[in-house]
Amino acid sequence: MKRVILLAAAILFSNLAVCRQSNSQQQRPTLGPQPAPNAPSLEGPSVVGPLNAKILDPNRLRTVHNIYVGLMDNNLNLKLMQDLANGPFHIVSSKRDADAILQGSCFDSPHLKDVHSEVYLSGRNGKPVWQDVIHKSYNPPPLSKAVTATAAEIVSDLRASIEAAQRR
């Protein structure tokens, strides 16, 4: 019985050694060159995780002038309307008058002291044009300041994305 156990252990260890050798000789796949951090992207996901802003339809993004901002948690929509109104956009009160609709969520986690915001710009037909994902901590600043900083960053990312789409 001892011989059977020793034989089985020897076979198991020899198989492990062969597997390690074959795995170490293979070249690991990559996703290509790494993009600049936090740059608006016309490409897919990055190796370092999701980028802040992602351009989904550059042609449509270039034509956006009138934006309708939907309701969002923690009054993010109000802060976005204030920041977007400073140009080059015009905030409209009806979806019918808008070139694009900005909607999303602003979830705060009191336990983690973190604000997670996701906003999406889509055409009136519902097709996605642009998206942004922002994480902000709000300890020590209060939640309202973190939401204000989030709105400013979203607007900055949107402007940078429009510039990137126009260069294309």
Beta strands, then each sheet from edge to edge (+ up, - down):
strand 1: 53-55
strand 2: 66-69
strand 3: 90-91
strand 4: 100-109
strand 5: 114-123
strand 6: 128-137
sheet 1: 1+ 6- 5+ 4- 2- 3-
end
